[in-house]
Amino acid sequence: MTEASVRGGGPRLSMHASRGPRGLQLGAWLGAQARRQAGRLGLWIPVALGLGAALNFGLPREPSWISAALALLAASVIAAAGLGVAAHRRGGGALLLLACGLAGFAAACIRTEVVRAPIAPASGGVRQVEAVVVDVASPGQGGPRILLAPVSISGLSPEATPVRVRLTLRGTMPLPAPGDRISVSALLNPPPPPSAPGAYDFARDAYFRGVGGVGLALGEPVQLQRREADLPSGLRLQIGVNAFRWSLTRRLVDQLGPDRGGLAAAMTTGHEAFVPPAQVEALRAAGLAHIISISGLHMAIVGGFVFALVRLTVALAPALALRLSGRKLAAAAGGLAVLGYLVLSGAPDPAVRSAVTAFAAFAAILADRRAISLRTLALAATLLLLIRPEAVTQPGFQMSFAATAALVALAEAIPRPVREISTPWMVRWLQGARSAFAAGVMISLVAGLATAPFALQHFNRVAVYGLPANLLSEPVSTLLLMPALAVGVVLTPLGLGDLPLAIAGFGIDALNAVASTFASLPGAERIVASAPPWTLPAAFLGILFICLVSGPLRWLGLPLALAVHLAPRLPPPDLWIAQDASAAAIRIGDSAQALRPEVRRFGAEVWSRRRGLTLEADTPKAPAGFVCGAYSCRSEGADLPVAVIWTRRPAQVEKEFFAACATVEMVILRAPRPKGPCAADYVLDQDDFRRGGSAELWRDPAGGWRVLWAQPLRGQRPWSAAQ
């Protein structure tokens, strides 16, 4: 009998001891993954800066100068300590990131103080405004708007006069051009507070843009004699650039027509005054609204087109190619093209962010570094947050850098395919087409996933067919529309721009066809309620963790990245009241209906979307169980026992008030509360809304009301003090 038969033909029984418990293996694996992150500390610098700035803007009160000075001092000391520690032991990186966070906090303090300017008083009223038109702003729901540099405002001293004022003109009024000096009678107020508790704060945005007042023009602006010598040189230069932009806008609209020219002007000069509202809605429903605003896509196309054109030109000239680096020369030309496009666009915030990122990429090429990398993106984000720390609160910044970080991380993670040698051209063409299609799908999918939390939380809209719409529109905008517009704008002053602009017109027609096709499909757009406030910062950090961490450890950030999607929503409120109690809306099942549809329509839309409700179309009929008139809207038999009185006439207020007190639980007044007993359990009047702003109300079926105010969520900051 052989030894093999005794052993049964199996392997020898191992008598060696185990290498150790699995916990030690897990620890070794985690240690290997941690060592894999070496050298990636710099990627977290803008994250730390952004967290410090976000902490500043999230405080209920404005930090003092002492706080900013202490933060800067602490940042300097901790940074020095971190550099010393990093030289010989671990822990220095954490100290450096802490120093960056303190620097971001201090930068937000400094920026807030630097841009501080007078804000129009909350008393409002009719004022006579004499001003110089700085620019034609993007239109609002009320009509076209102009940006003014006031010379004088009746009732306000020079020290109390805002630096910039934005006025809405009635639809029949002619639009003045940049540089015109006008006099107009207008209702002037501070920039509006949030339309609903927790909604986007437009007043904060206006504060950092220097806009201290908004209003409605009551009459047609009267043209006055220009006196440009009285204006500061910087303002004269800004007006001159804007006048050129406006003239180019009018030329594009006249040459291409309103349907084509409005979108062409918006993509070229940033002026959206001539884009038809129906076209905007179709683009938004199809997930293509980003094309209207000049952002990263436009900057990348223009800069990349010039880069490729210059590099090809150098390559076709052997004498030049032997003496100069075509890549660096093309990078310099691309940077100049981006700078010119930034000036031409009027330098809105999205264009500035995109330009900084493009400059960083071209600078990396000039420095013989990799242009598209997370390090380049981190450098761009760091520069932008140091210059404009308020960008961390803006949806555009959050969406653009989340999408860019995700795409760059994707490019670094996917290995480049090996090119085969001596492959037939037909096979190469088919392989290239397949690779381009796969890349387009991945880019659209990854960018959509990265921006989804911000789109849900800020805009509450989901474009169901956004992926196929973008796949079809990207080749049109990248290869046809934007290059043709760029060439047409350059050649138009020479009288040679007709052909490229005509080609751009065909591209716009194709873009509109894609948008209208997908927007008309059933269920093209869905409304999703906003998640609790904490979910958006958590999702942002989760997305950045996935993008910035190398290896499988990155997927630990996935639960955070899905916070906005997975967090439970609050029950929708029963009632919404505008910040001045001039309008209200009620919830009816999964929809909402305005009690005064012609007033504060935008605010009612914002509130209903945030709570996942569909706002009913304007209707002259009052909701079931409500009796509405010219002065008030009161429940009679409805499940929601409430009355809203929006008149300010004392005699009428008193009459409506005491009539409502006898029949409802909650009375809401736009005026002061009349003296006298009221049987209603709750009364909210003018003083309550001045302190609290807009409000949401929930009614307990067992009795009682809960109110959520907007103003306490904003805090006492410079942009909220005038409300």
C-alpha angles and dihedrals in degrees: 000000000000128000090245092057090050090052091045092237092285129125122281116272107257114232095183118118120247117269091240142290119310091247089069090051090051090050091051090049092050090048090052091049091049091051087051089066092061111128094022096095092102090062089067096052095089089044090056091045091050093049091052092049092045090052089053094050091045094059116108092228135036111264115240126245087254089061091051092048092048091048091052092047092048091047091054094048094045092046091052090048091047092052090050094048094045090060095068112006144024124272097060092105093057090051092050092051090049088053090051090051091053089047090054090051091051093045090056090051092050094045092050091053096043094056095042109133138157118288124208113258119261092234088082116185134150114307135177110238124198110187149140118252108242099178145336106256127211111281122257132206089275095057140269118347136206131201114226137194101212120226092184138349120199113248094018126097118227089256091054096044113110117242092228132019128189118210130191115220126209115255095253095051118102116245113244117222126241109278096032116130110220143174118212138167110232145166102243127197139157117275109286121267121228113306090224135011109286094010123131113294107232090179091064090049091050091047093060091045091054094246106143101172142027128193152150122262109233096193140021112285114256115225115234131192113279119245105179093163089072092059125090114258093244092053091047090053092048092049091048091054091046092049089055090047091050094048090049089049092053090046092053092048092048093048100042100029128240097287093053103021097054093059092039090054092047091053093045110035101013093242109137096176094108101042107114112242091230089056091051092051092049092050091048094049090049093049093249100110090112088073092069096057117067103242143131095316093056095043091048093050095047095042093043093047092053091043092053093043094052093044091051091048092052091047091053091055107066094187090055095041091055093054104036136044103247091198094055093042089051090049091053091048091048090052091051090048091052090049091051091047090050091055092044091051093054092247099269116182096262091050092048091051092049093046092052090051092048092048090052091052094049091045089054090055091050089051092049092250131130108278100206108048140117089252091058090048091048090052091051092048091048093052092047094048091049091050098038111015090170087073088084089073095050121096091219093059093046094049098042097049094041090052094044093048091050093049094047091047088051091051091051094046098049113075117231113251118246112248115232121230124238095006115164113257092241092056091046090051092050092046091048092050091049092049092047092051092047091047091049092051093048094046094050092043096048094043090048093050092047094051097038097091092053094045090051096046100041104030103019091215130122119194100210094196097039095117098056091038091055092044090057097040100045096072090047095051096038102043103027119013106044097039090048091049092048093051092042094052091050094047099040095083087054092051092247101102100093097092099046091044090051089052089049088052091057089050091053090050090053091048092050090048091054092047096048092045095054095036090057094054117106113270093007092152130033131191118227125188119242117259123231113293096252093062098071097058088044091052092047092052091045092052091047091048090054091048101042102039116081123224133009091318088079092076090071084082093060097091090053092046089056095048095108091048097046105035114105116249125234118250107270116257122254096223140023125200125192120240093262096035090244093125140023141184133199133209118243108183108298094346137065133220127201116232090206105027097180094059128067092353092159092054092051090050093050092049095046093049092048089056095043094251129137112231111224118237119263110286131173090219120095118234116272110281094020130105112204130185140162094289107030150359118228134184118241110178096341122133089243107067099201139125126202117199113190102171119103098198104119097220093046092044091054092048094048093042099056091041090055094044091066096054112030141052098222127042119189120195133192089197133052115291113265117239116257140069120304125195092206114108095224134030124183116187141175094287092054092054093046089057099037107029119204117003144203120206132200122193119213110224088224091054134278136081135244120206128198114196126202100214098063089054090055096048127204102307131147092261093051100043095086096055 
